[in-house]
Amino acid sequence: MTPITQTTAATADTAALTPAERAAALVPLLRANAARTEEDRRVAEENITALAEAGLFRLTVPQRFGGQEANLRTFLEVSTELARGCGSTAWVATLLNVCHWMVGLFPEQAQQDVWGADPNARVCGVLAPTATSRAVEGGQVVTGRWGFASGSLHAQWAGLGVPVVDAAGEQIDQGVALIPLSELTLEDTWYVAGMRGTGSNTLVADEVFVPSHRIMSMTQAVQGVNPTEHKDEALYRSAFVPVLALVLAGPQLGLARAGLELVTASLAKGKGISYTFYEKAVEAPSTQIQIAEAAQLIDTAHLHLMRAADDIDSWAGRAEYMPLVNRARARMDTGYVARRCREALDILLSVQGAGSFAEVSPLQRIWRDQETGSRHAVINTAISTELYGRALLGIEEQVTPLI
């Protein structure tokens, strides 16, 4: 209980702090609960409460509902800080916040459904359309299963990918349906090597009616056309796929920074190098070079992450939809950040040695979390590189519509 009490006392007056500073203040608490979060396969409730009290689940909620409506750079600064404490907690906060941003794209009526009665309602989401739909008067009846629903253990709503069909049963669009979790079943399916605490289980719908105003066209969203009536809100003019992709890179950067902090702290305690004459590893040029290389890789990842965030924010601020090549570059940056962070952590593991993989070492959890999270399908570095190359060369045929 001591770390929790200390953190609570330290963050009692957070009104004057930036969102990133509030996130940084929670790092000791998240680190203290990281092992339990992994063991329980869900984010510790103390973490959820602390994030909620710090307003860190409301980064992307419209100000009309009391949210912060923060830009993407701020979002990424927060998720990076949280991941320094716990990868799973940061991932859950990231996915919930990006789903809140997505709700901001829906019509006012849908937003009122979610936040009108409860401004603190949280939304998880899975965009893969692993469902069937049936057209009825006023909407669609949906049946399906959606895996990898990160944050579903701490949400009240879900945004789920669905086919949109006409009266004849023919698919006419692909959509995102907002459904209360009270109308869904949650199946415990998340048994994995890393990011265990995200509780990314499977959501199930059985003949659930979704009114038309709670179904948004994915096809139009990718093209920058959204049904929100509040066109003056710059945040919700941000390019759809670049936002959904780039936010996943924030936790990657934070995990790499956590690894660097852990290894340098261990070296400062006088750790030696086994089977050498170096009683202190810090005195070895090889250690100095490796630490510098790891830090440079992390810095490079940070520069690409924030360059992409600023690009997205800039286009949204001008009320112009990002050109294809810029959107493709944002996807490329997402994969690049993940790759550089993995490389940095690989170096740090070598510096720390085989002891890194002891179960008592936080470094092995950081490594497993990063290795798992950085393999998200939207991060896929090879695909991101291919689509960016095609965009640069002006090749119209692409490998995915998600750009």
N, C-alpha and C positions, 0 to 999 in steps of 0.2 A: 504493500500500500504506500510505502514511502515515496517512490518515484511519482505516483499519481498525485499525491498530496502536494509535493513540491512543484509539479508542473501546473497544477490548478492554481496554486498561490502565485506562481510566476506569471501566469497569464490572466489573472483576475481582471486587470484593467487593460483591455486590448483595443479599446476604441481608437487610440491614436496610432496603432500599428497598421502597416500595410498588410494585405493578405499573405504575402510571402513571409513577412516577419511573424505573423500569427502562426503560419505553418512551421516555421523554424523553431518557434517556442515549444511546439508539441513533439519535436524529435526525441527528446529523452523519454517521454511517455511511450511513444511508438516503439522505440528500441526495447524498452522494458517489457513490452507486451508482445514483441515479435515472435518469440518462440511459442508462446501460448496461442497466438493467432494461427500459426502454422499447425500446431498440434490439434487444435479444435476445428481446423478447416473452415474458419470464419473469423472475420475481424473482431477482435475483443470489443465488447460493448463499451468499455471505458474509452477506447479510441473513437468509436462512433459518436458517443456523447460529447467528447472533447472537440471533435471536428464540427459537430452541429453547433455547439456553443460558440465556437470561433467563427461561425458563418461560412465555413469552407465547403459546405454542400450547396451554397446559394450563390456561388461565383457567377454563374451564367443564367440565373433566374432573372427575368425582366424586373426592372425597378418598379414597374406598375404593381408587382406582387411583393414588393419589399426586398427584392434581390439586389445583387451588386452590379449585374450587367457588365462584368469585367471583360476587358479585351483578352485576346488569346495569349499575348505575352504574359500577362498576369496569371492566367490559368496555368501556363507551363512553369512559371516560377514557383507556384504553389505545389504542383505535383512533383516537381524536382525536389523541393525541400522535404515533402512528406516521405518520399522514397529513401531519403537519407536515414529515416527512422525505420520504415517497414515497407517493403515492396508491395505486399498484398494490400495494405491499407491505402497506399498511394494509388494502386491500380483501381481499387473500388471507388475511391474518391474521384478519380479521373473519369471512369465510365459513367458514374452517376451524373457528374457535372456536364459531360458532353451530351448526355441524354436530356438534361435540363435545357441545354442550348437548343437541342433539336425540337423540344416542345415549343420553344419560342418561335419556331418557323410555322407552327400550326395556326389555324384560325383562332380568333379570340374565344370563340365558344369552347373549343377544345382546351385551351389554356385555362379557362374558367373551370372546366370539369376537373382539371388536375389540381389547380392551386386556389380556386375560389373559396372553397370551404377550409382548406388546409394549406396555407402558404409554405409550410415546411415539408410538404409531400415530396418524396424522392422517387426518381424514375430510373429504372434499369433498361437495357435494351439489347436486342439481337436483330440485325438487319437481314440476315439470310432468310429468304422466303420459303422456309421449310414447313409449308402448310398448304391446305386447300381452302378454297373460299366458295361460298354460294351466295349469289345475289338475291337479296330480299328487299322489300320496300324500306327505303330509308337507310340502307347500308349493306353490310356483308356479314354472313355467318361463317365464322372461321374455326377450323379444326387443324391442330398441328403440334409440333414439338420443336422447341428451340433450345439447342445446347449452348453451353459456355455463357450463360447469363450472369456475368460478373455483377456483383452488388445486389443480386435478387433477394438475398437474405435480409437486406436492409432497405428495401424499396416498397412503395405502395402501388406503383404503376409500372407498366412495361411498354416500351415501344418495340413492336415486333414486325418483321418483314412478312408480308402477305401478298399473294397474287390477287389482283382485282379483276373480277370477272363480270360479264354482262348477264342478262337474263337467260341467254342460251348456254351459259357455262363457259364461254370463250374468254380467255384472258385478254384484257384490254390494257392492263397497266401492272406495274409492280408498286406496292405501297408500303407504308409504315403505319401500323395500327396501334393506337393507344388503348390499352386494356388494363383495368384495375387488377392487381394481383389477387384480389378476393374472388375473381372469376376464373383464376387459373390454378393449376396444381403444380407444386414444386417437387421434382424428383431429385433425390440425392445421388448424383452421378459424378461428382468432381473428385476423382482420385488420381492425383498427378504427382510428378516429381518436383515441380516448382510452382510458385504462386498458389500454394495450397490454401492459403487463408482467404482467397478471393471468393470462395463459395460459389464458383461459376457453374452452378447446377443447371438442370434442364427444366424449362417451363413448358407446361402442357395445356392446350386449350381443347375443349370438347364442345363443339357447337355453340360457340360464344358469339353473340351478336355485337357488332361494332358499328355505331352510327357513322354515316358518311363524313360528318365533320371531324371525326377522329381518325380519318384515314388520309394520309398525305402521299402524294405521288412522288416516289423515288426518282422516276424518270425526269420529272420536271425539276426536282430539287438539285439533281446533278447538273442541270443546265442553269441553275441560279434562279429558278422561278418557284417562289414559296407562297403559300396562301395567307400568311399573316397580314392583317390589315395595317400593322404598325410599321410602315415602310421607313419611318424616320429613325428607327433603332438600328444603329450601325452594326452592332454585334451580330444581328440576325440576317445581315446581308453578306456575312462571311461565306466564302466558297465551301460548299457542302462537303465534298470528299476530302479536300485538303485539311479541313478541321478534324474530321473523323479520324484521319490517318495520323496527323501530326501530334495530336494529344497523347497518343500511345508512346511517343518517344520521350515525354517528360519523365516518367518513372525510370526509363532506361538510364538517363543521365544521372538521376538521383542515386540509383543503385551503384553506378560506377563511382560516384563521389563518396558514397558510403564505404566502398571497398578501399579507396585511396586513404580515407581517414583512418580506417581500421588498421591498415598495414603500416602507415607512417607512425601511428601511435604505438604499435607493437615494436617497431624498429627503435623508437625513442627510448623504450625500456631496456635497450641493450641486447636485443636478440642477436645471436651469433649465426654463423653459417657452418652447418655440420660438415665434418670431414675436410675442413680448411683451417688455415692459421688465423682466420678472421674471428676474433672473439666478439666483435661488434660488427654486424652486417652494414651499418651505416658508413663504416670506414672503407668499404669495398667500392672501388670505382664501378664495378658491374651493378651493384645495388643503386648507386647514385644515377647511373645512366638509365636503368630500368624504371626507376621512380619518375625521372624526368620524362621519359617516353610515355609512360602511362598518363601522367598529368597533361602532357601535350595532346594526347588523343582525346582526353576528356574535354579539354579546352576547345579543341576542334569541333567536337560534337556539339558543345554549347553554342559556338558561333553559328553553325548550320541550323540548329534548332531555333535560335532567336531570329536569324535572318529570315527563315521561312515564316515565323510567327508575325514578324513586322510586315512582311510582304502581304500576308493575308489580311492583317489589320488595316494596312494602308489602302488596299483596293476596296475593302468594305467601307472605310471612312469616306472614300470618294464616291460611294454608291455606284461603283463599276464592278462588273463581275470579272474575276481573274481570267485572263486568256489561258488557253489550253496549255501552252508551254510553261507558264508560271505554275499552273496547277500540277502539271507533271513534275516540275522541279520540286514542289513541296512534297510530293510522294517520294521522290528520289532522296530528298533531305531526310525524310523519316527513316528510310532504310539505312542511309549513311550514318545517322546518329546511332542507330542500334548496332551497326557493324563496328564503329569506332569504340563504342562503350564495351562491347564484348572483347575486343582486342585489348583494351586497357585492363579489363578485369583479368584476362588471361595472363598478362604480364605480372599483375599484382599477385596472382596465385603462385606464380613461379618464384617471386621474391619471398613470399611467406613460406613456401615449401609444402611438403606433404601434410604438415599439421593443419593446413587450411581445410582439409577434408574430414577432420575430426568432428563428430556430431556436436561437440560443445562449442565449436568455432562458428561465430555468426557469418564468417566469410563464405562457408559452403552454402548457407541458405541464400545469401546474396547472389552467389554464382548460379544456383539453381533457379532462383526467381528471374534473374536476367536471361538465362538461357531459354527459359520457358516463355516469358513475356515477349522477348524479341523475335519469337517465331510466329507471332500473330499473323494471320493471312494478309492483312492489309499492310504489314510492315515488310513482307517478303522482299528482300534486297535485290534478288535477281530480277523479279518481275518489275520492281520499281525502276531499276536501271534500264531495262528493256523499253518500258513505256516512255521514259524520259528521252532515250535515244531516238525513238520513233518521232516524238514530238519535235525534237531539235531538227530532224531531217525532213520534217514536213510530210511524213507518211500518215495518211488519213486513217488507214486501217490500224486499229489498236488491239491490244491483248485483253483489255477489260474496259467496261463502260465507267468504272469507278475512278475517274480522274477529276 
